[in-house]
């Protein structure tokens, strides 16, 4: 199967129809425009897609990318794993002209007093998270303190699973076009997908259930897991806390199995060892810090895809240097589907 994208080289930064097109060309960088024909060749059904806005992908070093793609393809899908951030990576940054909600801020408790208290914690600790003067050891303790207090407020405020379902149903949140096709393609080839999040696994599960209406056996959520009583009230959290400073491959061993209600999306936790033996990585994220999600894995080859959703003009250069591929304009996932099809290609496909 021939998976092709139109390749167009341009120069400087243009602003066309409200979208930045990177046009400087450092180190023979390349700009890809994802075409409808590519989606059709990978089995995408046009009638099922919303209006398609032409997405732009920037590759700073095409030669290096081709070398990595060849190495991963030669090793086969059995050596590949996909590590992905959730908010603003799998989900859209903008939804109907509004900033899409994250899984952190969509949660609304029945007692709004506790929403206010959690927001106050955010306003205090969030600046500390990004402070350049706080040593990493001290910052780690502060993050553990923040997460611990937030989790305690959820329990004290009487959070129920019904609150989660209602919050997700009312949330301004949508997946990027192509996410279902990406997960399906990887599931068919036995490639595990690890969704890393410092948030709450139960919320992510509910988002997957309500928004995708489909389960995937190859998807594992590495995040904080809640425990509910028989009446659906939150009573505790399972395992060690996963926060922004330990959201990486080391956290796999802290991740608990997913709830049965989604059809057993992931396997038992003893599969973690087998996942770690997959030493080729495709990593997807929207922040530079997401590059650390593969920390703890002794990988052989890694391709990184960064979603630069806003502030393109000021951030493009650093994203180009950090990621192998940069996706602009809050675009769909079709370019990643095409990339996966290339690195998973065999003589039968």
JOKA-V608362 format. One record per residue. N is the residue number from 1. SS is DSSP state (A for helix, B for strand, O for the rest). PHI is phi in degrees with one decimal (999 if undefined). NEAR is the number of other C-alpha atoms within 10 Angstrom. Layout:
n=N ss=SS phi=PHI near=NEAR
n=N ss=SS phi=PHI near=NEAR
//
This chain:
n=1 ss=O phi=999 near=12
n=2 ss=O phi=-102.3 near=11
n=3 ss=O phi=-101.6 near=16
n=4 ss=O phi=-118.5 near=15
n=5 ss=O phi=-120.4 near=16
n=6 ss=B phi=-66.8 near=11
n=7 ss=B phi=-113.1 near=13
n=8 ss=B phi=-131.9 near=9
n=9 ss=O phi=-99.5 near=14
n=10 ss=O phi=-136.3 near=15
n=11 ss=O phi=-129.3 near=12
n=12 ss=B phi=76.5 near=9
n=13 ss=B phi=-118.8 near=13
n=14 ss=B phi=-106.8 near=15
n=15 ss=B phi=-118.4 near=10
n=16 ss=B phi=-123.8 near=8
n=17 ss=O phi=53.1 near=7
n=18 ss=O phi=79.2 near=8
n=19 ss=B phi=-129.4 near=15
n=20 ss=B phi=-75.4 near=17
n=21 ss=B phi=-114.6 near=23
n=22 ss=B phi=-67.4 near=23
n=23 ss=B phi=-133.8 near=16
n=24 ss=O phi=-72.5 near=17
n=25 ss=O phi=-130.8 near=17
n=26 ss=A phi=-67.1 near=14
n=27 ss=A phi=49.5 near=11
n=28 ss=A phi=55.4 near=13
n=29 ss=O phi=-62.7 near=17
n=30 ss=B phi=-132.3 near=21
n=31 ss=B phi=-113.8 near=26
n=32 ss=B phi=-107.9 near=20
n=33 ss=B phi=-110.7 near=15
n=34 ss=O phi=-72.3 near=25
n=35 ss=O phi=-103.6 near=18
n=36 ss=A phi=-60.0 near=15
n=37 ss=A phi=-62.1 near=14
n=38 ss=A phi=-63.3 near=19
n=39 ss=A phi=-62.9 near=21
n=40 ss=A phi=-62.4 near=12
n=41 ss=A phi=-69.2 near=14
n=42 ss=O phi=-95.1 near=17
n=43 ss=O phi=98.1 near=10
n=44 ss=O phi=-78.3 near=16
n=45 ss=O phi=-100.7 near=11
n=46 ss=A phi=-58.6 near=13
n=47 ss=A phi=-64.6 near=7
n=48 ss=A phi=-89.2 near=8
n=49 ss=O phi=-98.1 near=10
n=50 ss=O phi=-74.2 near=8
n=51 ss=O phi=-52.8 near=9
n=52 ss=O phi=-94.5 near=13
n=53 ss=O phi=-97.1 near=12
n=54 ss=O phi=-60.1 near=15
n=55 ss=O phi=-92.8 near=20
n=56 ss=B phi=-119.4 near=21
n=57 ss=B phi=-122.0 near=25
n=58 ss=B phi=-109.9 near=27
n=59 ss=B phi=-116.4 near=24
n=60 ss=O phi=-75.4 near=24
n=61 ss=O phi=-133.0 near=19
n=62 ss=A phi=-58.0 near=17
n=63 ss=A phi=-64.1 near=13
n=64 ss=A phi=-61.8 near=12
n=65 ss=A phi=-62.5 near=17
n=66 ss=A phi=-63.1 near=12
n=67 ss=A phi=-63.5 near=12
n=68 ss=A phi=-65.1 near=19
n=69 ss=A phi=-61.2 near=20
n=70 ss=A phi=-64.8 near=14
n=71 ss=A phi=-65.1 near=16
n=72 ss=A phi=-68.9 near=26
n=73 ss=A phi=-62.9 near=20
n=74 ss=A phi=-65.3 near=14
n=75 ss=A phi=-75.2 near=14
n=76 ss=O phi=90.9 near=16
n=77 ss=A phi=-59.8 near=21
n=78 ss=A phi=-65.7 near=17
n=79 ss=A phi=-106.2 near=19
n=80 ss=B phi=-103.7 near=28
n=81 ss=B phi=-135.5 near=24
n=82 ss=B phi=-113.6 near=22
n=83 ss=B phi=-113.0 near=24
n=84 ss=B phi=-139.7 near=25
n=85 ss=B phi=-76.2 near=22
n=86 ss=O phi=-98.6 near=23
n=87 ss=O phi=-64.5 near=22
n=88 ss=O phi=64.6 near=24
n=89 ss=O phi=-114.5 near=24
n=90 ss=O phi=-75.0 near=23
n=91 ss=B phi=-100.5 near=22
n=92 ss=O phi=-76.1 near=24
n=93 ss=O phi=-77.4 near=26
n=94 ss=B phi=-116.0 near=19
n=95 ss=B phi=-130.8 near=14
n=96 ss=O phi=53.0 near=9
n=97 ss=O phi=81.1 near=7
n=98 ss=B phi=-114.8 near=10
n=99 ss=B phi=-64.2 near=13
n=100 ss=O phi=-65.0 near=19
n=101 ss=O phi=-79.1 near=21
n=102 ss=O phi=-93.2 near=19
n=103 ss=O phi=-67.3 near=22
n=104 ss=O phi=-74.4 near=14
n=105 ss=O phi=-99.0 near=13
n=106 ss=O phi=-82.5 near=19
n=107 ss=O phi=-71.3 near=21
n=108 ss=O phi=-122.8 near=20
n=109 ss=O phi=-82.4 near=21
n=110 ss=O phi=-62.0 near=15
n=111 ss=O phi=-97.6 near=12
n=112 ss=A phi=-63.6 near=11
n=113 ss=A phi=-57.6 near=11
n=114 ss=A phi=-79.1 near=20
n=115 ss=A phi=-63.2 near=18
n=116 ss=A phi=-64.0 near=13
n=117 ss=A phi=-64.4 near=14
n=118 ss=A phi=-67.9 near=19
n=119 ss=A phi=-65.7 near=13
n=120 ss=A phi=-65.0 near=12
n=121 ss=A phi=-62.0 near=14
n=122 ss=A phi=-58.7 near=15
n=123 ss=A phi=-64.7 near=11
n=124 ss=A phi=-83.1 near=11
n=125 ss=A phi=-87.0 near=18
n=126 ss=A phi=-58.0 near=13
n=127 ss=A phi=-62.1 near=10
n=128 ss=A phi=-68.0 near=15
n=129 ss=A phi=-58.7 near=17
n=130 ss=O phi=-105.2 near=10
n=131 ss=O phi=-67.3 near=11
n=132 ss=O phi=-80.3 near=9
n=133 ss=O phi=-101.6 near=8
n=134 ss=O phi=-88.4 near=13
n=135 ss=O phi=-58.3 near=9
n=136 ss=A phi=-59.7 near=12
n=137 ss=A phi=-64.1 near=8
n=138 ss=A phi=-68.2 near=10
n=139 ss=A phi=-65.1 near=18
n=140 ss=A phi=-60.7 near=17
n=141 ss=A phi=-63.4 near=12
n=142 ss=A phi=-65.1 near=16
n=143 ss=A phi=-67.0 near=21
n=144 ss=A phi=-63.8 near=17
n=145 ss=A phi=-64.5 near=13
n=146 ss=A phi=-61.5 near=20
n=147 ss=A phi=-61.9 near=22
n=148 ss=A phi=-62.0 near=14
n=149 ss=A phi=-66.9 near=14
n=150 ss=A phi=-63.7 near=19
n=151 ss=A phi=-63.3 near=20
n=152 ss=A phi=-63.3 near=15
n=153 ss=A phi=-67.1 near=18
n=154 ss=A phi=-63.2 near=22
n=155 ss=A phi=-70.6 near=18
n=156 ss=A phi=-61.7 near=12
n=157 ss=O phi=-79.1 near=18
n=158 ss=O phi=74.4 near=17
n=159 ss=O phi=-59.1 near=22
n=160 ss=B phi=-119.4 near=19
n=161 ss=A phi=-66.5 near=20
n=162 ss=A phi=-63.1 near=13
n=163 ss=A phi=-62.2 near=17
n=164 ss=A phi=-64.8 near=21
n=165 ss=A phi=-60.0 near=18
n=166 ss=A phi=-66.4 near=15
n=167 ss=A phi=-62.2 near=20
n=168 ss=A phi=-67.3 near=24
n=169 ss=A phi=-61.5 near=15
n=170 ss=O phi=-94.9 near=12
n=171 ss=O phi=-77.4 near=18
n=172 ss=O phi=-89.3 near=17
n=173 ss=O phi=-152.5 near=25
n=174 ss=O phi=-141.7 near=19
n=175 ss=B phi=-79.0 near=22
n=176 ss=O phi=-65.4 near=18
n=177 ss=O phi=-59.2 near=20
n=178 ss=O phi=102.0 near=19
n=179 ss=A phi=-65.7 near=19
n=180 ss=A phi=-61.1 near=19
n=181 ss=A phi=-64.3 near=17
n=182 ss=A phi=-63.4 near=17
n=183 ss=A phi=-61.8 near=20
n=184 ss=A phi=-64.1 near=18
n=185 ss=A phi=-58.7 near=18
n=186 ss=A phi=-69.8 near=24
n=187 ss=A phi=-62.4 near=16
n=188 ss=A phi=-62.0 near=11
n=189 ss=O phi=-106.2 near=13
n=190 ss=O phi=69.2 near=15
n=191 ss=O phi=-94.3 near=23
n=192 ss=B phi=-71.7 near=23
n=193 ss=B phi=-117.4 near=24
n=194 ss=B phi=-106.2 near=24
n=195 ss=B phi=-92.8 near=20
n=196 ss=B phi=-96.2 near=29
n=197 ss=B phi=-152.2 near=27
n=198 ss=B phi=-87.3 near=22
n=199 ss=B phi=-90.3 near=24
n=200 ss=B phi=-124.8 near=19
n=201 ss=A phi=-60.0 near=25
n=202 ss=A phi=-64.5 near=21
n=203 ss=A phi=-69.7 near=23
n=204 ss=A phi=-62.1 near=22
n=205 ss=A phi=-58.6 near=18
n=206 ss=A phi=-67.3 near=21
n=207 ss=A phi=-63.0 near=22
n=208 ss=A phi=-59.5 near=17
n=209 ss=A phi=-67.1 near=16
n=210 ss=A phi=-78.3 near=13
n=211 ss=A phi=-94.1 near=14
n=212 ss=A phi=-99.0 near=13
n=213 ss=O phi=56.1 near=11
n=214 ss=O phi=-157.3 near=13
n=215 ss=O phi=-110.1 near=19
n=216 ss=O phi=-133.4 near=20
n=217 ss=O phi=-69.5 near=19
n=218 ss=O phi=-95.0 near=21
n=219 ss=B phi=-99.8 near=21
n=220 ss=B phi=-121.1 near=26
n=221 ss=B phi=-99.7 near=25
n=222 ss=B phi=-103.2 near=26
n=223 ss=B phi=-161.2 near=27
n=224 ss=B phi=-79.7 near=26
n=225 ss=B phi=-110.4 near=24
n=226 ss=B phi=-90.6 near=21
n=227 ss=B phi=-122.0 near=14
n=228 ss=B phi=-112.0 near=15
n=229 ss=O phi=-82.6 near=11
n=230 ss=O phi=-65.0 near=7
n=231 ss=O phi=-94.0 near=8
n=232 ss=O phi=82.5 near=14
n=233 ss=B phi=-93.8 near=19
n=234 ss=B phi=-67.3 near=20
n=235 ss=B phi=-119.5 near=16
n=236 ss=B phi=-169.4 near=15
n=237 ss=B phi=-121.5 near=17
n=238 ss=B phi=-98.3 near=12
n=239 ss=O phi=75.3 near=14
n=240 ss=O phi=-77.6 near=14
n=241 ss=O phi=-73.9 near=21
n=242 ss=O phi=-105.1 near=26
n=243 ss=O phi=-124.8 near=20
n=244 ss=O phi=-65.3 near=18
n=245 ss=O phi=-98.2 near=17
n=246 ss=O phi=-132.4 near=17
n=247 ss=O phi=-82.3 near=24
n=248 ss=O phi=-152.6 near=24
n=249 ss=A phi=-61.7 near=22
n=250 ss=A phi=-63.8 near=15
n=251 ss=A phi=-77.8 near=22
n=252 ss=A phi=-57.1 near=22
n=253 ss=A phi=-68.6 near=14
n=254 ss=A phi=-90.2 near=18
n=255 ss=O phi=-78.6 near=23
n=256 ss=O phi=-90.8 near=20
n=257 ss=O phi=-61.5 near=17
n=258 ss=O phi=-78.2 near=22
n=259 ss=O phi=-65.0 near=15
n=260 ss=A phi=-68.8 near=9
n=261 ss=A phi=-63.9 near=11
n=262 ss=A phi=-97.9 near=17
n=263 ss=O phi=84.0 near=12
n=264 ss=O phi=64.8 near=17
n=265 ss=O phi=-58.1 near=20
n=266 ss=O phi=-110.9 near=22
n=267 ss=O phi=-87.9 near=14
n=268 ss=O phi=-65.2 near=12
n=269 ss=A phi=-66.0 near=16
n=270 ss=A phi=-71.4 near=9
n=271 ss=A phi=-72.7 near=10
n=272 ss=A phi=-58.5 near=15
n=273 ss=A phi=-62.8 near=11
n=274 ss=A phi=-66.8 near=10
n=275 ss=A phi=-62.5 near=20
n=276 ss=A phi=-67.7 near=18
n=277 ss=O phi=-80.0 near=15
n=278 ss=O phi=-85.1 near=20
n=279 ss=O phi=-100.2 near=18
n=280 ss=B phi=-110.6 near=26
n=281 ss=B phi=-128.9 near=20
n=282 ss=B phi=-110.3 near=22
n=283 ss=B phi=-114.4 near=24
n=284 ss=B phi=-120.8 near=26
n=285 ss=B phi=-158.0 near=26
n=286 ss=O phi=-117.5 near=23
n=287 ss=O phi=-122.9 near=16
n=288 ss=A phi=-59.2 near=14
n=289 ss=A phi=-63.3 near=11
n=290 ss=A phi=-66.7 near=22
n=291 ss=A phi=-61.2 near=21
n=292 ss=A phi=-79.5 near=16
n=293 ss=A phi=-65.0 near=26
n=294 ss=A phi=-92.8 near=21
n=295 ss=O phi=-59.7 near=15
n=296 ss=O phi=97.9 near=13
n=297 ss=O phi=-107.2 near=17
n=298 ss=O phi=-84.7 near=13
n=299 ss=O phi=-80.4 near=15
n=300 ss=O phi=-93.2 near=13
n=301 ss=B phi=-137.0 near=15
n=302 ss=B phi=-139.9 near=21
n=303 ss=B phi=-108.3 near=19
n=304 ss=B phi=-113.5 near=19
n=305 ss=B phi=-122.4 near=27
n=306 ss=B phi=-109.9 near=25
n=307 ss=B phi=-97.0 near=27
n=308 ss=B phi=-95.4 near=25
n=309 ss=O phi=-89.1 near=20
n=310 ss=O phi=-151.6 near=15
n=311 ss=O phi=51.4 near=10
n=312 ss=A phi=-61.0 near=17
n=313 ss=A phi=-60.0 near=13
n=314 ss=A phi=-88.4 near=9
n=315 ss=A phi=-110.9 near=12
n=316 ss=A phi=-59.1 near=18
n=317 ss=A phi=-61.1 near=14
n=318 ss=A phi=-70.1 near=10
n=319 ss=A phi=-67.6 near=23
n=320 ss=A phi=-60.3 near=21
n=321 ss=A phi=-73.7 near=14
n=322 ss=A phi=-87.0 near=16
n=323 ss=O phi=-108.2 near=23
n=324 ss=O phi=-68.3 near=21
n=325 ss=B phi=-131.1 near=27
n=326 ss=B phi=-118.5 near=26
n=327 ss=B phi=-98.8 near=27
n=328 ss=B phi=-105.6 near=23
n=329 ss=O phi=67.4 near=22
n=330 ss=O phi=53.6 near=21
n=331 ss=O phi=-78.1 near=23
n=332 ss=O phi=-75.8 near=26
n=333 ss=O phi=-95.9 near=23
n=334 ss=A phi=-61.3 near=23
n=335 ss=A phi=-62.4 near=24
n=336 ss=A phi=-70.3 near=20
n=337 ss=A phi=-59.1 near=22
n=338 ss=A phi=-63.4 near=20
n=339 ss=A phi=-62.5 near=16
n=340 ss=A phi=-62.9 near=19
n=341 ss=A phi=-61.3 near=20
n=342 ss=A phi=-70.7 near=19
n=343 ss=A phi=-79.6 near=21
n=344 ss=O phi=-100.9 near=23
n=345 ss=O phi=-63.5 near=18
n=346 ss=O phi=-130.6 near=13
n=347 ss=O phi=-63.5 near=5
n=348 ss=O phi=-93.7 near=5
n=349 ss=O phi=-125.0 near=9
//
